[in-house]
Amino acid sequence: MSPSPQSHLAHRREMVGEVVSDKMDKTVVVVVKRLTHHAKYGKVIRRITRLKAHDEKKECHTGDQVRIVETRPLSKDKHFRVVEIVKKARAI
């Protein structure tokens, strides 16, 4: 009984965040914001995580909202890739 081709993709984390840097070649830095509860006091805490993601087509720019998905390690600290641009940044 072989596993379905999609079964190994089920554990990949998927997140939505904002691009804060696009200065590297084919790499963007994405900030993912989330709310968590403090373990002891229960107060809601804002947490941010900065992740590097692979942008093959170089379409993402600062301010864009993007969906990223976990993938194999592409470099020392790049373990995500851009799946789609959810919302483009407004042109000033």
Backbone as CSV, one residue per row, in Angstrom:
resi,resn,N_x,N_y,N_z,CA_x,CA_y,CA_z,C_x,C_y,C_z
1,MET,0.847,-1.180,0.000,0.000,0.000,0.000,0.888,1.237,0.000
2,SER,0.934,1.948,-1.098,1.791,3.123,-1.174,1.025,4.364,-0.716
3,PRO,1.729,5.304,-0.062,1.046,6.518,0.388,0.676,7.401,-0.798
4,SER,-0.356,8.204,-0.610,-0.784,9.100,-1.682,0.282,10.164,-1.914
5,PRO,0.378,10.706,-3.114,1.428,11.679,-3.398,1.317,12.953,-2.567
6,GLN,0.130,13.281,-2.084,-0.061,14.499,-1.300,0.175,14.278,0.194
7,SER,0.305,13.030,0.653,0.382,12.763,2.087,1.644,13.342,2.720
8,HIS,2.758,13.376,2.004,3.982,13.911,2.591,3.957,15.438,2.666
9,LEU,3.010,16.095,1.999,2.898,17.547,2.054,2.047,18.011,3.231
10,ALA,1.366,17.106,3.878,0.415,17.480,4.918,1.080,18.136,6.124
11,HIS,2.315,17.810,6.432,2.962,18.343,7.626,3.684,19.665,7.378
12,ARG,3.685,20.171,6.147,4.392,21.408,5.844,3.624,22.610,6.381
13,ARG,4.331,23.454,7.147,3.700,24.638,7.712,3.459,25.674,6.616
14,GLU,2.332,26.339,6.708,1.990,27.385,5.756,1.627,28.629,6.553
15,MET,2.183,29.784,6.165,1.955,31.022,6.904,1.753,32.178,5.949
16,VAL,1.151,33.227,6.473,0.985,34.465,5.713,1.718,35.554,6.473
17,GLY,2.524,36.332,5.755,3.282,37.395,6.390,3.564,38.527,5.428
18,GLU,4.290,39.523,5.922,4.598,40.714,5.133,6.075,40.754,4.793
19,VAL,6.380,41.069,3.548,7.766,41.169,3.107,8.352,42.462,3.659
20,VAL,9.489,42.360,4.381,10.139,43.540,4.933,11.463,43.842,4.242
21,SER,11.988,42.889,3.468,13.228,43.119,2.741,13.251,42.254,1.488
22,ASP,13.658,42.880,0.378,13.798,42.138,-0.869,15.144,42.440,-1.525
23,LYS,16.133,42.777,-0.726,17.429,43.203,-1.246,18.307,42.049,-1.718
24,MET,18.039,40.844,-1.252,18.851,39.695,-1.651,18.355,39.136,-2.980
25,ASP,19.198,38.361,-3.629,18.848,37.773,-4.910,17.992,36.534,-4.684
26,LYS,16.750,36.551,-5.166,15.794,35.449,-5.068,15.443,35.072,-3.629
27,THR,15.640,35.994,-2.700,15.307,35.746,-1.299,14.597,36.966,-0.739
28,VAL,13.540,36.735,0.035,12.842,37.822,0.721,12.766,37.486,2.207
29,VAL,12.735,38.527,3.035,12.551,38.347,4.468,11.095,38.655,4.769
30,VAL,10.416,37.686,5.394,8.982,37.795,5.678,8.783,37.826,7.188
31,VAL,8.002,38.797,7.649,7.656,38.882,9.070,6.279,38.275,9.258
32,VAL,6.202,37.257,10.119,4.929,36.609,10.453,4.548,37.055,11.862
33,LYS,3.378,37.694,11.981,2.906,38.171,13.285,1.857,37.204,13.812
34,ARG,1.910,36.925,15.117,0.925,36.034,15.721,0.666,36.474,17.149
35,LEU,-0.475,36.091,17.680,-0.839,36.385,19.059,-0.809,35.087,19.850
36,THR,-0.168,35.111,21.018,-0.133,33.945,21.896,-0.513,34.376,23.304
37,HIS,-0.835,33.417,24.121,-1.132,33.689,25.522,0.101,33.384,26.353
38,HIS,0.365,34.230,27.330,1.467,33.993,28.249,1.171,32.714,29.038
39,ALA,2.193,31.871,29.214,1.993,30.567,29.833,1.451,30.667,31.261
40,LYS,1.947,31.635,32.032,1.538,31.729,33.427,0.399,32.725,33.641
41,TYR,0.493,33.900,33.041,-0.449,34.972,33.344,-1.612,35.078,32.370
42,GLY,-1.514,34.442,31.216,-2.624,34.437,30.277,-2.780,35.692,29.437
43,LYS,-1.934,36.691,29.663,-2.017,37.919,28.878,-1.669,37.636,27.421
44,VAL,-2.361,38.294,26.517,-2.096,38.113,25.092,-0.823,38.864,24.730
45,ILE,0.077,38.164,24.064,1.373,38.724,23.691,1.510,38.683,22.180
46,ARG,2.014,39.782,21.609,2.302,39.803,20.174,3.698,39.247,19.949
47,ARG,3.818,38.322,19.016,5.113,37.736,18.670,5.340,37.948,17.179
48,ILE,6.592,38.228,16.800,6.925,38.289,15.385,8.053,37.309,15.102
49,THR,8.023,36.735,13.919,9.061,35.809,13.478,9.531,36.269,12.106
50,ARG,10.835,36.438,11.964,11.405,36.826,10.671,11.927,35.571,9.984
51,LEU,11.389,35.284,8.818,11.762,34.094,8.069,12.282,34.494,6.694
52,LYS,13.282,33.770,6.216,13.762,33.984,4.856,13.059,32.992,3.946
53,ALA,12.575,33.491,2.806,11.831,32.649,1.876,12.389,32.822,0.471
54,HIS,12.323,31.735,-0.295,12.825,31.726,-1.666,11.773,32.303,-2.605
55,ASP,12.170,33.277,-3.415,11.284,33.916,-4.390,11.914,33.745,-5.767
56,GLU,11.585,32.647,-6.420,12.238,32.267,-7.676,12.097,33.317,-8.770
57,LYS,10.902,33.908,-8.909,10.639,34.837,-10.011,10.941,36.289,-9.662
58,LYS,11.383,36.550,-8.439,11.691,37.906,-7.968,10.497,38.845,-8.119
59,GLU,9.295,38.354,-7.775,8.077,39.143,-7.906,7.739,39.928,-6.643
60,CYS,8.225,39.487,-5.495,7.855,40.096,-4.221,8.676,41.354,-3.954
61,HIS,7.989,42.342,-3.366,8.658,43.577,-2.991,8.228,43.959,-1.587
62,THR,8.948,44.879,-0.971,8.668,45.298,0.392,7.223,45.778,0.518
63,GLY,6.542,45.290,1.545,5.156,45.667,1.805,4.132,44.671,1.287
64,ASP,4.535,43.756,0.410,3.609,42.749,-0.110,3.228,41.761,0.984
65,GLN,1.998,41.266,0.931,1.572,40.203,1.824,1.682,38.902,1.035
66,VAL,2.426,37.919,1.572,2.690,36.689,0.833,2.352,35.463,1.662
67,ARG,2.073,34.351,0.968,1.866,33.057,1.607,3.136,32.254,1.379
68,ILE,3.713,31.734,2.469,4.932,30.942,2.366,4.668,29.541,2.896
69,VAL,5.435,28.579,2.392,5.278,27.194,2.823,6.651,26.626,3.117
70,GLU,6.701,25.766,4.112,7.952,25.140,4.525,8.460,24.196,3.431
71,THR,9.763,24.163,3.252,10.359,23.302,2.238,11.701,22.787,2.760
72,ARG,12.404,22.043,1.935,13.711,21.539,2.359,14.657,22.716,2.561
73,PRO,15.718,22.554,3.344,16.656,23.661,3.536,17.293,24.069,2.205
74,LEU,17.160,25.345,1.872,17.722,25.865,0.636,19.061,26.562,0.877
75,SER,19.303,26.983,2.112,20.577,27.570,2.512,20.665,27.455,4.030
76,LYS,21.625,28.148,4.628,21.821,28.035,6.073,20.552,28.373,6.861
77,ASP,19.863,29.444,6.481,18.668,29.820,7.230,17.462,30.117,6.340
78,LYS,17.410,29.531,5.162,16.259,29.694,4.260,15.575,28.340,4.106
79,HIS,14.377,28.207,4.737,13.652,26.940,4.748,12.208,27.090,4.272
80,PHE,11.890,28.215,3.655,10.546,28.471,3.164,10.612,28.939,1.721
81,ARG,9.484,28.824,1.014,9.407,29.389,-0.339,8.073,30.103,-0.487
82,VAL,8.062,31.109,-1.332,6.858,31.903,-1.572,5.942,31.119,-2.495
83,VAL,4.685,30.930,-2.062,3.703,30.210,-2.864,2.911,31.195,-3.709
84,GLU,2.456,32.287,-3.078,1.670,33.281,-3.810,1.767,34.617,-3.119
85,ILE,1.483,35.663,-3.882,1.377,37.005,-3.324,-0.101,37.235,-3.049
86,VAL,-0.441,37.372,-1.769,-1.841,37.543,-1.359,-2.310,38.947,-1.717
87,LYS,-1.466,39.967,-1.393,-1.838,41.348,-1.646,-0.575,42.145,-1.962
88,LYS,-0.606,42.870,-3.073,0.528,43.709,-3.439,0.521,44.977,-2.604
89,ALA,1.712,45.526,-2.358,1.826,46.771,-1.617,1.332,47.937,-2.483
90,ARG,0.810,48.946,-1.838,0.352,50.108,-2.584,1.537,50.890,-3.122
91,ALA,1.448,51.320,-4.346,2.505,52.157,-4.928,2.355,53.574,-4.402
92,ILE,3.456,54.152,-4.003,3.402,55.501,-3.423,3.601,56.541,-4.499
